Amino acid sequence: MNKNPVESWNNWMRKLQRMSIPWLVLGHLQKVGMKWDNRKAELQKWGNGVGNRIEKKLKKELVYAESVIDVQLYGGVSGEYSV
């Protein structure tokens, strides 16, 4: 991973750089689409609407909160939780 965004993009698009502009754009869109599909598949594995690390932190904090029984995702799009 490079801190320079242009260099990062160049490394990511290395195989497509010598193509004509329409093919470069098409290749870029395909790469982004595959990345989104992979990310969506990973997000669907999340059971409670948060990642594993955050879920572990929530469970750890629930031990300290005696009156809280469960934390559930209330609004998936808005990111609201019910306690």
C-alpha positions in Angstrom: 0.0 0.0 0.0 1.4 3.3 -1.0 0.5 6.6 0.7 0.4 8.4 -2.6 -3.1 7.8 -4.1 -1.8 8.2 -7.7 0.8 5.5 -7.1 -1.7 3.2 -5.5 -4.0 3.6 -8.5 -1.2 3.0 -10.9 -0.2 -0.2 -9.1 -3.8 -1.4 -9.0 -4.3 -0.6 -12.8 -0.9 -1.7 -13.9 -2.1 -4.3 -16.4 -4.6 -1.9 -17.9 -2.5 1.2 -18.4 -1.4 0.4 -21.9 -4.9 -0.1 -23.2 -7.0 2.5 -25.0 -9.1 4.8 -22.8 -12.4 3.0 -23.3 -10.8 -0.3 -22.4 -9.1 1.2 -19.5 -12.4 2.6 -18.2 -14.1 -0.7 -18.8 -11.4 -2.6 -17.0 -11.5 -0.1 -14.1 -15.3 -0.6 -13.7 -14.9 -4.3 -13.7 -12.3 -4.2 -11.0 -14.4 -1.9 -8.9 -17.5 -4.1 -9.4 -15.6 -7.2 -8.3 -14.3 -5.3 -5.3 -17.9 -4.3 -4.4 -19.2 -7.8 -4.8 -16.5 -9.2 -2.6 -17.2 -6.5 0.1 -20.9 -7.2 -0.1 -20.3 -11.0 0.4 -18.2 -10.2 3.4 -20.8 -7.9 4.9 -23.5 -10.5 4.5 -21.5 -12.8 6.8 -21.9 -10.3 9.7 -24.5 -11.6 12.0 -25.5 -8.5 14.0 -24.7 -5.7 11.5 -21.2 -5.1 12.8 -17.9 -6.8 12.2 -16.3 -9.4 14.4 -14.0 -7.0 16.2 -16.9 -4.6 17.1 -19.1 -7.5 18.1 -16.5 -8.8 20.5 -16.2 -5.3 22.1 -20.0 -5.1 22.4 -20.1 -8.5 24.2 -17.3 -7.4 26.5 -19.2 -4.2 27.4 -22.4 -6.2 27.9 -20.8 -8.1 30.7 -20.5 -4.8 32.6 -24.0 -3.6 31.9 -26.3 -5.7 34.1 -29.6 -4.4 32.8 -28.8 -4.8 29.1 -29.9 -8.1 27.7 -29.0 -7.8 24.0 -27.9 -5.4 21.3 -29.6 -5.7 18.0 -29.4 -3.8 14.7 -32.5 -1.6 14.4 -32.1 0.2 11.1 -29.6 -1.3 8.7 -29.3 1.7 6.5 -29.2 4.3 9.3 -26.9 2.2 11.6 -29.2 2.5 14.6 -29.1 -0.1 17.3 -31.6 -1.1 20.0 -30.3 -1.9 23.5 
